[in-house]
Amino acid sequence: MNCFSKILLSDKEYVNFQNAVDTLTSPAGAIGLNNINKLHIIHSLCKNLGKKAFVIVPDEATAIKATEDLNSFGSKAIMYPRREFTFLDVEGISREFEHIRLGVLSKIIKGDYDIIVASIGASSQMTMPPQTLIDNSFTINAGEEIDIQETVEKLIKAGYTRFDQVDSTSQFSVRGGLIDIFPPGADDPVRIELWGNTIDSIAKFDIATQRRNSMVDSIDIIPSSEVLFKSKEEQAKKIDALAESLKGKAIKAREKLYADSDRLKQGLALHCNDKYLPLAYKSKGLFDYDTDLLFVCESGKCKERIENQNKLMLEDIKWLLQDGIICKSIDKFNLDFEDIKYIYESRKAVYLDSFARGSFDTPVGYLSTFRSQSFNAWSGTLSQLKDELFPLVKTNYAVCIMAGTARSAKALAYDLSELGFNSHYYEKTPKEFTHSTVTVLSGTTSQGFQISSCKFALMTYGKVNQGKKKRKHFSSKDAVHSLDELVVGDYIVHSVHGIGIFEGIHALELDNVSKDYIKISYAKGDTLYVPVTQLDLVSKYIGPRDDAKVKINRLGSGDWSKAKSKVKSSLQDMAKELIALYSKRMNTKGFAFSDDTDMQRDFELRFAYDETDDQLRSIDEIKADMQRSAPMDRLLCGDVGFGKTEVALRAAFKCIGDSKQCAILVPTTVLALQHYQTAVKRMEAFPIRIEMLSRFVSAAKQKEIVKDLALGKIDLLIGTHKLFSQDIKFSDLGLLIVDEEQRFGVAQKEKIKERFPKVDVLTLSATPIPRTLNMAMSGIRDMSLLEEAPGDRKPVQTYVLEYDFGILVEAMEKELSRGGQCYYLHNNIDTIDHLAVQIKKAIPDATVGVAHGQMSEEQLSDVWQKLLNAEIDILVCTTIIETGIDVPNVNTLIIENADRLGLAQLHQIRGRVGRSSRRAYAYFTFAQNKELTDIAQKRLEAIREYTEFGSGFKIAMRDLEIRGAGSLLGNKQHGHMESVGYDMYIKLLEQAVSEEKGESVPDEKEEECLIDLPVDASIPENYISSTPQRLDVYKMIANIRSDSQANDVYDELTDRFGVPPAPVYGLVEIALLRNLAQKLGIYEIRQVGICVRFFLNDVKPEYLIALNEKMRGRAKLNSGKKTFISVETIGGDTIGCTGEVLKLLDNSLQTENE
């Protein structure tokens, strides 16, 4: 029992109803309840009676709201979502919703819930029965003994897929005595470490770093697919029996069944397993699972929904039967209303309705009538709240306010106390509510309500992100330098020899010692073998475009040096220019804004969402710039929807707080309108005047705005380039915010800066850039990066399939039938209008619009406006929607020829749907029967993996950022980046910036040091079997520069792969020796006979003195063609001798310098 359930015990009608529900012998009903009151009563009944329940609602949107509201009341409520059955043979399909469902079903079996909320559609879909779920679930406990092979077989039987590295849910990997598993429904994957057959430890680990973080005692493994057979053989046998049972004309169906059976017999998986669900088991959907109480909200609407859903399903089934895709015996996937009615009767359902209607779906033994009043969420203004609270508190009401975030709740409780109310903030819900008192809690509900009989009122703030903040699994931090996605045939860059083609890792035997080398092919048949100890000189070629023709260099031709010199010279010019601009700005006297005021803190407390760490860091960086006397010029980068607008509005508010004006410049009129609406809503509680200048504002109003702006009566002005017409004069402009800066030309941007040289400028870009570029430009360009997505993004149901116009028309009709809109991406301007006509013919009732880059800004604005106003149902467009506006009602996306777009672009475009509480769909199509190029094949493979497992996201973000780097630096630099690859480009940029700042830059020739000693130094295949992972670790070791880094690498290897074998220690030793040798100017170390030779260009006298003193005749200087020092080893200890010599030389150098 808690305060929300306790308050109802003073309502006589409720108490009688509770007693009736506690002793149900037949269904019961209650009427007169609004949505929020129904949920309050469900929560109270479950808490007061100590029972668990299923709650059935008409649709998914209601289910999402109901789950959030029940959790706000203090119940542990979980939503069971509807899934999409896929009967077509698609190439790939995302399975997030299936995984969520399995996680929920598992919690039901364990009793780990209070209330399960499901739409009637979700609950009636057939699924895995409890016993099958139990049979395919198991728990792994620390300290117990397991058999690795047996565990692998169990995981495969439960639907998991084996990978070299776990990157996403429903994957597992095995490396020696380590097993990594990512079960559906878990927040993080786990790593199980074995000692023999005993589990030594179980720990969660981070996908991005692959490092362990927190230890756990056990891990529950649940199935990763709703359709499971005991084995492929059993499934094939059942399919064969079904095919043999078909009579007469079902030729097509029989052929398809036998084809699937053959595939299974060959040990291959089926692309489409859903159609065999009725063959796997008999199911009553969610109702196969037991619970104490069954609530049905708005039973009339539920009946209507289930009947409509089944009607549509029957239509689909009809043509699927005609095409032989399914057949009799596997043609029922949902319960019908008669089945549901029987369940209501047998489970003694409790009906909760708003209004009385003829009768419920089954006779009820008890009926209750409630009287309650609900009201909308409170907007956030204190004066409105005061007016509403005063009469309630005066008449002895207990009032509870749900105020959003904990910070907002604390601030509100303080404000109300200042206004004279008896108000208290509680971190946790109190045991009971006190009359004549205002209780302030964090969280929100969808509505407020008032119960006169209990003298209780609940008020709530608008929606807040209550989803727990997800840890950032993917980061671009190391993505660019990564070799772990390198495959044979990829372009590779050697920093000395240039661009070649990667030919794999090869073991070569020299002097009876086997060592690993990577083989690189160059032009004209040249080949280079690079020792794995030098992998820090090698990187994967990454250009700003993945379909660009890459020029392969020839060894020793000088082409690579010329290309690098050309890029370096251009970068030196750019660095010079940027540094000059930076120092000019630092020496310009601007306005230093004051520290944050109470009003600023109040404004920030009213933000209804939890900020991400990146947002907080960026806000601090911007404020620090604003508080300096030099004018700010900062770039804020982040993907669409990562919260740039809120960061910008906080800067704007800070500016206005110091009585300065702020301007927000946007590229389009529609974006101006969206920003204007956001700013007005966000700042409505403060005395701030916000205006907009664009085509949507009348001429008379524009005149008034221009006049008032000059008089200083306007605080914030939002508009397109009209803001900088000659007739517009600011009274005192303090901050200029430029949104979507890549959409403004260089000339436009320079003109703006010339006009306002002393004004702080904050530029926003929706194209993320690599962190490495940010670091390379630190000190010459101020940038803040938002890399962390908000925690409430909903999954998008994604399909990868061959192009079929009929299927796509059906997808669009399905979206329109639920009142939504669609994007149809056709990236060819010549045929786009023809396609729009074709779609209009296929769906005559739809309004079809067209948008592409050759349309004028005015035409595009009109299209966006119509789309926002729901005057366009289907927008046929090019990739222009990448930088479009936010239209929450567009929730189906179709992309033609998805294999022609990079994964990064697909990821960004897919982010345009799924921005509301509705389920969103994306269809990535590729041309039928088309011979795909290697690049297209690779992309399609990547798209399929990305869709099914979410893997490859790191690479998608990396590609997206490289494109961002290209657009940030301009076309000329874009070309330079292409000629040397991104990694080398950044290296040269860092050098150019360091030189320009007067810092020392090591000569490249000095940097390279080859160590060729007969030492067992490699990563054995039985330690790391995956080639890409081995490459990545080789590079990580080659990059070691100190003992502490070496210890970090040992820790990481032990964590990810188990204790390293001796050859890995040899590798690390060589990396440390190589680093020291480079520092001393030694470019090669090799063993000849019993001597180790140290080759160097400059033999310092102090080297010889130190060696003569300590080596007692073992060291000799040879000044032939190549100068080297030869040192005789003792007892064959090559590594010990080399280390001793290098340390001696290093000490002598340090002594000399002192």
N, C-alpha and C positions, 0 to 999 in steps of 0.2 A: 504494500500500500504506500502511495506517496501523496503529496499535497493535491495533485490533480484528481486522483481517484477518491481521496478522502472527502473533498468538498461536496461531491454528489450525494454523500450519505445523509445530507440534511434535506434532500429532495425525496418526498414521499413516493412520487411516481417512479423514480429511479430505483428506490429500495425494493418496491414490489416487483419491478421488472427483473432486478438482480436475483431475487428469490425464485422467480419463475424460471430464469435461465439456469439456475443452480440445480433445479430438479426437473429438467426437461423430459417429457415423455413423448412429445411430438413437436414439430416446428413451432416457433414463436415469432411474433412480429412487433415492430414499433414504427410509428409514423410521426410526422411533424418535426423531422430532424434535418437540419442543413448538413452539408458535407462535414464541416469541422465538428459539429455536435455528434455526428455518428461516430467519428474517430475518438472523441473524448469518452463516449460511452463504451466503445470497444476496449479502449485502454483501461478504463475503470473496472469493467467486468473482469478482464484478465488479471489485473492486479489484485482486486478485492477477493476474487474467488480462487486465485492461485492456479489459473488454468492457461493453457496455450491455445492458439487459434489460427485458423486460416481465414483470411478476409478476401472475398471475391468482389471485384469492382468491374464496371463496364469496359474500361479501356486502359491502355498503358499510361497515358498522361495522368489519369486519375490515380493510378497505382503508384506512380513516382511521388506525387504530392502526398498521398495517404501515408506512404512509408516515411517520408520526411516529417510529417506532422506527428505520427505516432512516436517517432524517435524523440521529437521535441518534448512530448509529454513524459518521456522517461521509459518507454517500452523498448525492448530490443527487437525492432521490426526489420524484416529483410524482404526485399522485393524479388519475386520469381518472375523473370521476364518471358515474353513470347519469343520463340525462335522462328527462323525461316527454314522450312523444309526445302531442300534442293533436289529436284528429281532429274534435272538436265545434267549432261556430262560436262560440267564446267572444269576448266583447268585449275582453278583455285578458288577458295571461298574462306572468308574470315569466320572464326568460330567463337568470338568473344561471348556471345549470348548463350551459346550451348555450354561453354565452360562456367559461366555465372550460374546457370540452372543446376549443373551438376554439383557445384559448391553449395548451393542452397539445399538441394535434396540430401546431401551428406550431412548438413547441419540439422535437418529435420530428424534424420535417423539418430543422431547423437543427442537430440533434444537441446541443441545449442541455439535457441531462439525463444522469443515470447510470442511473436505474431509474424506469420508469413502473409504478404499481400500479393495478390495476383489478379491480372485481368481475367475475365471469363475466357478470353481467347487463349491465354497462356495455360490456364489450369486445365482446359479441355484437350490440349495437345498431348498425344500419346508420348510416353517417355520410358526410360528404363525403370522396371519395377524394383521395389526395395531389395528383394533377395539378390538380384543380379548386381545391384550397386554394392551390397555388402560383400558378395563373393569376389568382386573386383577391387575392393578397397582393402588396404592393410596399413598397419602402423609399424614404423621402424623406430626402435628405442635404442638409445645409447647404452652400451654395455652388453647388448645381446649378440648372439652369433648369427651371421647370415651367409648364404652361399651367393656369390656374385652372379654366376650364370643363372641361377634360379630367380634372382631379383630382376635381372634383365628380361627374362621370359615373362615374368609377372607384369612388368611395365609395358612390354610390347602387347601383351594380351589385354591390358587396360587401355590401349589406344595411344600410348606415348610413342614419340619418334626419337630415334637415336641420332645425335649430332656430335661433332668434335667438341663444340663448346655450347653451353646452354645460354641462349639469348632471349628466350621467350617461353611462355607457358606451354605445358604439355610436351616439353622436350626433356631428354636426359642424356648424360654422357658418362663414359667410364674411362678412367685413366689410371691404370695400375690399381692401387688400393684406394682410389677416390671415386665416389659416385656423386654426380651432380643431378638434381631433379628439381623441376619446377611444376608442382601440381596446380591444376586449375583452382582458382579461388584463393590461392596464397598470395600474399603481398610480395614475397621475395622467394627466390629459389634457395635450396639448401645443399650443403656439401657434406657428404658422409665420408669420414675417414676410417679406414679399417686397419687393424693390427692383426695380420693373419686373417682369420674369419670373424674376429670380434670387432664390433663397432667401437672405435676409440672415442670419436666425438661426432656431433652433428651441429652444424652452424649455418646460419643464414649468410648469404653473400650478395654483394652488389653486382648487378649485371654489367655496369659500366667498367668497373675496375677488375671484376672477377675476384675480388678479395673478400675474405670472410669478415663479418662484423660482430654479430652476437650469437652466443651459443644457445642451443635449445636441447631439451631432454629427449624430444621425440618429434616425428613428422608423420602426418596422416597423408597417405597416398590415396587419391580417389580417381576413378576413371576419367579419361579425357575425351570420351565420345559417348553419346547417348545410344548409339547403335553398336552393340558388341556381340560377336559370336564367340563360342569357346575357342575356335581356330578357323583359319582360312579354309581348311579341308571340310569342316562341318558346314560352313556357309555355302561352299561350292556344292556339297551334297544336297542341301536343302533347296538351292536354286535349281539344280538338275531335276529334283523331284517335282518342283513347281512347274518347270518347263514341260516335263512329261505329262503332267496332269491337264495341260491346256488342250482344249479340243478345237477342231474346226479351223476357223480363219485366222487364228492368232499367230500367223506366221512371223510377223515383225517382232512381236513380243518374245516368241520362242528364240529367234535369232539373237536378240539382245541379251536374253537370259543366259544362253549358252556362251556368248562372248564374255560376259561377266564371270561365268563359272570358269572358263579357260584361263582368264586373267588371274583369278585366285589360285588356280592349280599351279600356275607358274610362279606363285609366291609374290605376285604384285598386288598392290592395294587398289581398291576401286576409287575413282574420283568421286563417285556419288553413291553413298551408302544409305542415305536416308530412306530411299524407297523400299529397303528391305527391313525397315523397323517392324511392320506387322508380321514378318517372317521370323524375326528374332524373338518376339514375345508378345503376349496379350497384355494390353495396358488400359488402365482407366485414368491415365494422365496423373496429375498431382494428387487425385483422390485415391490413388493406390497407397498413399502414405497416411498414417494415422495422426490425429491430433484431438484435443478435447472438444473444441467448439468450432462451428462453421458459421461465419457471418456472410450474408449476401447483401451488398449495398445497391440500392436501386435495381431490384430484381427485374422490373419491366424492361429497363434499358439493357440489362445483361442478357435477357431472352432475345431481344431484338438483335444485339451484337452477335450472339452465337449463331442465330439463324442466318444472318447476313454473311457471316464468315463461312458457314458451311455451304451456302448457296454459291459463293465465289469459288470455294474449294471444289465443288461438284463440277463447275464450269471447267476448271483447270483439269480435273480428273478425266473429263470427257475427251478433251483433245489429247491428253497424255495416253489414254487408252487407244485412241485412233492411231497414234504414232507408234504404239507398241512400247512406249517408254515404261509404262506400268501395265499391270494386267489384273484380272480378278484374283482375289485372295491377298493382293498387296495394294488395295485401293482405298483403305480407310485409315486416316491419320488423326482424326479429331473425334471426340465424343459428340453425338448430336443432342438436341434439347431433351429428348425422351430419356437418354442416359443420365443427363444432368438432373432432371426432375427426380429420377429414382434416387440419385445420390442425396439430393436435398432432403427427401423423405426419410431415407435410412440414417442420414447423419444428423437429423433433427436440426435443420438449418434455422438460424436466427435472422429474419429479414429486417433490414433497416431502410426505410424509405422516407423521402421528403413529404410526399403527399399521399393521401388515401386513394387507392384505386379499387376497381371492382373486387379483386381478390389477389392473394399472393399466388405463386406458382404451385404451391401445395397447401392444403388446409392447415390453419394454425390453431394451436390449442390455447394460446394466450396472446392478447393484443394490447399494446400500451400506446397512449397518445401523449407526446411531449410538447411543451411550449418553449421555444427558445428563439433567440434573436442573434443573427450573425452580422458582422460588419467588415468592411474591407480593411486591408492593411493600412497602418498609419504612415503618412508620407515622410515624416521626419522633422516637421516644424514644431518647435516647442510651444508656440502660442496656441496652435490648434489642439495639441495634446492637453494643455492646461485647461482649455475650455471644456474638453470632453471629460477630464478627470474630476473637475471641481464638483459637479452635481453627484457623481458616484460616491466619492469619498464622504461628502456631506450627509448622504443617506446610508452611511455605515456599510458600504460595499467593500469586499476584499477585492483588490485589483491587482492583476499580474500583467506586467509588460514584458514581452519578449523583444529585446532591443538589438538583435543582430549579433555582432561580435562581442566578446567579453569586454573589450576596450570601450565600445559604444555603450554597453550596459552600465559600466562603472561611471562613465561621464554623465549618462542620463540620470542615474540615481542621485548624483551630486547636484545636477541642475535642478531636479525636482525638490530636493531638500532646501536649496537656495530660494525656491519659489514658495516655501512654507509647507510642502507636503511631508507627511511622515513616510519617507521612502527608504528602502534598504536594497542593496545589491547582494545577491547570493551567488557564490561560485558554483555550489551544488544546490539542487532543488531542496527547499526546506521541508520539514515533515508536514507542516500545514500552513495554510494562508491565514493571515490575521485581518479581521475586519477594520475598516477605516485606515488601512495601511496600503501603500503601493509597494509590491514586491517586484524588483527588476531582475530579470534573468537573461542570459545570453541565448542565442538561437532564435528561430522564427517559426511561425505556422502560416498556412496559406490564408487564413482569415482570423479575425477576432470574433468573440461571441460574448453574450450576456445571459446569465440564468437568474431570473428575478427571484425564484423560490429559494435559491441558495445565497442570494445577494453576492453574486460573484461575476466579475467581468475580466475577460482576457483581451488585451490589446497586443498587436504585433507589428513589428517593423516589416518593410518589404523583404523580398527574398535575399538570403545570404548564402554564401558558399559554405555549407556545413560539411561538405565532403572532406574527409581527412586529407591533409596535405600530403600528396605523394612525393616520395623522395625522387630526386631527379635521377632516373636510371641511365639516361644517355647524355653525354656531354661531348662537345666538340673538342675538348681539351687535347686529347691525343689522337683524334681521328685522322688528322692530316698526315701525321708521320707514320701511321700504321702500315705494317707490311702484312697484316694478318688476313687481308682479302686478296693477296697477290696469287694469281694462278698462271700456269705456264702459258706463254703467248701474250702476256700483258707487257705494256711498255714500262721500262725501268730506267731510272736516271742514276748514273755514277757521277759523283761530283767532279772527278778529274777527266773521265773519258766520254761522258755525255749520254745521250739517249740510245738505248738498245732494246732488245727483246729478252724477257726473262725465260730461261730454258730449264729451270728447276734446280734442285740441290743435287750435287754429285759428290760421291766419295772418291777421292783420288789417293793412291798409295805412293808415298815417297819415303825412301830410307826406312822401309818396313813400318812406317807409321801411317795409318789411314786418317785422312782429315776431310771435313766437309767443305765444299766450295759451292758458290752459286755461279751458274754458267749464264753469261750474257752474250747474245749474238748481235753483232753490229753489221753495218752495210758492207757489201762486197765480200761476204763470207767470213769476216773477222770474228774471232771469238775471244772472250775474256773470262778467266776463272778468278773470282774474287774470294779470298779466304773469309770464312764466316766471322773471323775476328775483326774484319773491316766493314761489317754491315752498316756501321754508322755513316759510311760514305755513299750508301745506296738508299734510294727511296722509290716508291712506286710513282710513275709519271701520272700526275693529275693535272689536267688542263681545265680551263674555264668552260670548255664544251666537250662532251664525251664522244662526239662524232667527228671531231676535227681530224684532218690528216696530219699525222705526226711525222716529222722528218727524223729518220734514224741516222745517227752519226757514223762516221768511219773512224776506226782507231788511228790515231796519229795524224789525222788530216788537218787539224787546226780549226775545223769548222766550229767545234764546240767552244773553243777558247774565244773565237770571234763572236759567237752568239752571246756568250757570257759578258764579254767586254762591252758589246752594244747595249745590253740590258743594264749593265752596271753604270755605264756613262749616263743613260737616261734616268736611272734611279738617283744618281748623284745630283742631277739637275733638279729632280723632283724634291729630293731631301733638302737641297739648298733653298729652293723656293718656299717649302713648307716651314723650314726653320726660320727663314726671314720673316714670314707672315706671323709665325708664333711669337717671335721676339718682339715684333712690331706691336702685336696685340698686348703682350705682357707690359710693354712700356706705354700703352695708351691708358689714359685716366678715364675709367668708366664710373659707374655708380656701384658702391659696395652696399648690398642689401643688409639689413639688420638680422640679428639672430631670430629664430622662430618665436612668434608671439603666442599667447594663449589662444587667440582666434585661429592661428594656423594649426595648433594642436587639436583644437575642437573640430576643425574642418577634416583633419586626417582621421580622427576618431570616428567620424560619421561614414567612413567608407564601409560599405556593407559586406565586403569580402575580406578574406585573409590575404595579405600581400605575400608574394613569393619572396624568398631571400634576395633574389636578383633585383626585384623591384625596390626593396628597402635599400640595397647597396647603391643602386643607380640614383635614387632620390637623394641620398646623402652626398654622392659625388656632385650632383647638380647644385644642391644647396651650397656646398663648399665653394664651387665656382662663382655662384651668385654673390656670395659674401666677400669675395675678393674685389679689389678696386679695378683690376683689369677686366675688360669685357669678356664674357663667356662665349666660347664657340664649341659646343659639345654635340657629338653625334650619338643618338640613342637608337640602337639596332635591336630588332626582335621580330620573331615570326608573328603572323596575324593572330590576334587574340591573346598575346602574352602580356597585355596590360600596359602598353606604352601610353595610352590616353590618360590613365590615372596619374602616371608619373608626371606627364606634361601639365595636367591640371593643378597638381600640387605646386609646381614651379610657378604657374600662372597666379595662383592664389597668393604665393609668397610675394610676388611682384606687386599685386594689387594691395596687399597688406601694408606696403611701404608707400602707398598713395601714388604708385606709378601705373601707367597703362600697359596692357598686354595685347598683342595681336597674334592670332593663329592663322597662318597662310596655308591653304589647301589647294590641290590641283583642280578639283571639280566642284561644281555647285552642289551636287548631291552629298558629297563628303562634307561640305560646309554645313549643310542642313543637319547631317547626322551629328557632327561635332557640336553644333549650336544646341541641339536638343539635349545631348549628354551634359554639356556645361550648365545649362539652365537647371536641369534636374539636380545635378550634383551640388550646385551653389545656391539653391533656392532658399536655404535657411539664413543666408547672409545678405547684407545690404550691398549687393553688387549688381551693376547694370551691364547686361550682356546684349550685344547686338550682332546682326549678321549683314554682310554686304554681298549680295549675289542676285542673279536673275529672278530668284523667287521673291524678292522684296520690291514693292512698288516704288516708282520714281519719286513720289512725294515722301515716302518713308526714308528713302535713300538720302534725299536732301537734308531731312531732319537729322539723320545719323551723322552726316558729314559735318553739319553745323555744331552738333553737340560734342562730337569727337574733339574738335578744335578747342572747345570750351572746357574740356576735361570732365564732361558729365558721363562719359562712357568709360567703363573700366576694362572691359574685354571685348575686342572686336574680332569676329571670325569671318573669313571671306577668301575669295579666289584672288588672282593677281590684280583685281580691281583695287585691292587695298593700297596699291602703290601707284595709282593714277596721280597726276600732278595736283588735282584739286583736293586730294585728301591730306589733311594736316593733323598730326597727333599733338595733343597738348604737352604730354610728357611720356614718351614711349620708353618703357624699362626693359621689356622682354619681347622678343620675336620668336614664335615657335613655327617651324616650317615642317609640315607633315608630308610624307611620301616624297622626300627630297629628290628621289631619282626621276620623278616626273617633271621636274623643272629643269630647263636648260642651264648650262654653265653661265651664259651671259645674264640670264634672269637672276641667278643667285648672286653673281658678282655685283649687279646693279643694286640689289637689295642691301648688300653689305656696305657698298660705297655710300648709300644714302643714310645708313644708320651705323657709322663706324664705332660709336661708343655704346651701342645697345647690346645687351646679352642676347645671344642667339642659341636656341636649342633646336636641333634638326632631328626629325624622326624618320626612320627607314624601316619598312616592313621586310626588307631583305636582310636576313642575318648574315654576319660576316665571321670569319674564323677568329678564334681568340689569338692564334699565333700572329695574325696580321695586326691585331690590336696591340699586342706586346711589341711587335717590331716597330710600330709607330708611336710608342709611348714617348712622351716628351716633345712630339711634334704635332700630334693630333689627339684631342681628348675624345675618348669614346667610352660609352657604357653599353654593356651587352645584357640583353634579357634572353637567357637560354632555357629557362624553366617554365614549363607549361602550367597553367592553373590546374588545380586538382579535380575539377569537376567536368572535364571533357568526357562526353559520352562516346562509346565505340560506334563506328560507322559500319553497317553490314556491307561487306564488299565482295564482289564476284569478278573473276577473271574468266572471260569466255570468248569463243569465236563470234564474230559479228553475225547477228540474226535480227533483221529489222522487226520481225513479228514479236520476238521476245522483248525488244526495247519498247515497242509500242505498248505492249502489255504493262511493262514497268511504269511507263508514263501515265497510262490510264489509272493504274493502281494509286499513284501519288495524287492525281487530280481528284480521284473519288474520295480521298480523305481531306480534301480542301487545301492540298499543298501545291507547290510549284516545282518546276524542274529546270536544270541546266542540261543542255545537250551540246557537248563540245565537239565541234567539227572544224578542224584547223585549216580550212581551205576557203579563202574569201571568194574564189571564182565560182564555187558550187554551193556556197552557204545558203543563198536565197532559194535555190532549187530544192535543197533539203527541207527548208522551212515549209515550202509549198507541199512537199511530199508528206510531211508530218501532219500538216493541216488537213490533207485529204484523208489520212488514216484516222485522225481524231478530229472530226468536224467541229465539235463543241469547244475545242480548245482555242485560246488566243495565243498565237505564236509570234514571238518577237525575234529580232536579229541584232547582234552586237558584235562589232569587230573594229580593229585598230584604224581602219581607213575612214571611219565615220568621224564627223566633227565633234568637238566637245559638247556642243549644244544638242546634237542628235543623241549622243551617248547619255547625256544627263536626262533627256526625256525618257530614254529606254529604262534607265535605272529607276527613275521616279515612278514609271508605270509598274515596274517590277515590285518596288516597295509598296505601292498601293494595291497590289494583287490584280492589276489590270492586264498583266501578261501571265499566262499559265506556264508556257514553255519558252525558255530563252535559248535560241540556237546561237552559239557564240564561239569565238576562238579562245586562245589562252588568255585573252584580255581579262577574264574573270579572276585571274591570279591576283591582280591589284584592284579588284572591284570594291564594292561596299558590302556591308553586312546585311544579308536578307534572311532573317531567321526562318521564314516560311518556305524557303527552297530546301527541300530535303531529299531530292533524288538527283544524282549526278550521273550522266552517261558520257563516256569518253570514247570516241572512235580512234582507232589506231594508237592505242595506249603504248604500244611497243616503240612508237616514234618519240615518245616523251621520256625524259630521264625520271628516275625514281624520285628525285628531289622535287621536280615539278608536279608529279602525280601526288606526292605527299602534301604539297602546298595547296594544290587545287582541291584535293579531297577535304582539306580543312575549311572549305567554303560551305560545306553542308554539315549537319549535325550540331548546329549552334542554337538549338532550342531543346525543349524536353521531348520532342518527337523523335522516333526512330528514323535514322537517315540511311540511305542506300547509295552505293556507288557501283557502277558497272564499267569495268575496264575491258574494252573489246579489242580484238585484233582481227585482221582480215582473214577471211576463210580461204583454206587451201593455198595459202601464200607461202612460197619458199622464203623463210626469214633469213636475213643477213646475220652474220655472227653477232654483230652489235645488238640487233633487235632480239635475237635468241637469248643473249645474255640478259638484256633488259627484262624480257618476258619472264625468264627464270627468277630474276630478282623481284619482279612484281609479284609473282606467285608466292615466293617465300615471305615477302613483306606482308602479303594479304593473309596468308595462312598462319604465320607465326609472329608477325610483327618484327621479324629479324631483318637486318639490312637498314634499319632506321638510322643507325649511326652513320652509315655510308650516305644515305639520302641527305641527312643534315649536312654532311661534309660537302657533298656536291653542291648543295644549295648555297652553302657559305662561300664556296670558291666562286660561284656565279656572282654572289654579293660582293666579293673582293674585286672582281673584274669591273662591276658597275660602279663601285665606290671610287676606284682609281682612274676610271676613264678608259676610252677605247685604245689609246696608244699603249697603256700599261697592260691592257687585256691581251694585246698581241704579244708583248714581251713575256707575259706569264705563259702563253701558249708555247713560245719557242724554247723555254728552259724547264717548264713544269713548275708547279706551285711551290714545292719544297725549296728548290734551288732559288726561285724568285725571292722567297722570304729571307733566305740566307743572305742573298746579295743586298736586299733592302736593309737588313740589320747592319751589314757592313757599311753601306752608304751612309746610313744615319749616324753610326758610330764615328766614321771618318769626319763627317760634317760637324759633329760635336767636339771633334778634337781628341777622341778616345783612340787607343791603339788597337789595330786590327791585325791578327796574326796572318802571316803570308800563307797562301794556300798550299804551296809546295811543302812548307814546314809542317803543315797540319797532318800530312799523310805519313804514317809509319807502318812498315810491313814487318811483322814478326813471324819468322819461319823457323820454328824450333821443333825437334822431334818429341813433342809432348802430346799425350792423349788429351786433346782439347776439343770436345764436340758434345752435341746433345744426342744421346742414343735414341733410336726410334722406339725402343721399348719403354723409354721414359716419356717422350712426347711423340705420339705417332702421327699427328696431323701436321702436314708440311707447312701450311700457313701459320699455324701456331709456333712451330719450330723456328720459322723465319723471324717471327715477331720477337721471340725470346732471344734469338741470336743478336738481333738489332739492339734489344734492350741491354744485353750484356756488353756489346761493342760500345754503347754510350756511357758505360760506367766511367766516372771521373774521380771517385774518391772511395775510401774504405767504407764510409757511411752509406754511400750508394750501393756498394757491393753487398753490404749487410741487408739493405732494403730488397735487393734483387733475390738474395737467398731466402728472405722471409716470404716474398711473393711466390717464388717457385715452390717452396715447401707448402705454402697455402694452397696453390692451384694444382700442383702435380705430384706432391709428396716430396720426401727428402731427396735432394739432387744426388746423382751418382758421381764418382770421382772425376770423370771427364768434364763434367760441368764446372767443377771447382777449378780444373785446369784452364778452362775458357776464361773464367773470371780473373784468375791470376794474370793471364796474358793481357786482358783488357786493362788491368791496373798498370802492368809494366809498360804497355804501349802508350798509355796516357802520360806517364812520367818521362818516357823516352821522347815523346813529341815536345814536351816542355823543354827538354835539354837539347833540342835541335838534332836528335838522332832520327834518320829517316828509314833505317832498315836494321833488323837484328836477325842474324841467321847462324846456325851451327855448322861448322866444317870440322870433321873429325872430333877431337876432344876439346876444340876451342869454340868459344862463342865470339862472333864478330859484330862490332857496333859501328855502323856506317854513319858518318856525319860530315857536313860540309865545313864546319868551323870547329877545329880542335882548340879548345881554350887551354892555356898553359896550366891553369889550376887543376884541370882534369888529370893531366899527366903527373903532377906533383902528388895528388891524392892517391892515384893508382900505384905509383912507385912506393909510396910510404906503406900502403896497406897490403898490396898484392905480392910483394916480395919476388919480383921477377916473373910473375905469371902473366903480366900485361905487357903487350908490345904495340907500338904504333907502326902502321903501314901506310906510307904516303905514295902509293902507286897511282894508277888511273883513278881509282876511287879510294878516298881516305877512310881507313877504319882502324879501330882499336881491337886487338885480338886478346882474349882472356882465356886462359886454360881452366877447365872445370876440375873440381876435385870430387872423386867418387861418382862421376857421372850425374851430379845434381845440376842439371841445366837451369831449371827455374830458379833454384837457390842462388846460383852463381850470377845469373842475369839480374836478379833483384838486388843482390849485394853491390854489383857494379853501379847500377843506376842510383842507388841510395848514396853511394860514395860520391858520385858526380854531383848529385843534387846538393849534398851537404857542402861540398867544396864551393859550389856556386853561391850558396847562401852566405857562407863565411866571407867570400870575396865581396859580396854586395854589402855586407855589414861594415 
